[in-house]
Amino acid sequence: MSEDRFQDLEMKVAFLDDIVNKLDETVTFQQLQIEELKRQVQHSHKQLVNVKDSLKGQTTDEPPPHY
């Protein structure tokens, strides 16, 4: 194999290694974001359930005042 071809292959491997590292960082960051969003959704869901439970006893069948 010629020296030039060998250097080209080394450059390509180094470039691909850099891309893999950047992709790994991106995936790791996105996973952290997903986990944070899941926590926020769970918290919002708990709040919604609490509001729903607190409103259960407040049902009235009275018509609005404009009737």
Buried (B, 14 or more C-beta within 10 A) or exposed (E): EEEEEEEEEEEEEEEEEEEEEEEEEEEEEEEEEEEEEEEEEEEEEEEEEEEEEEEEEEEEEEEEEEE
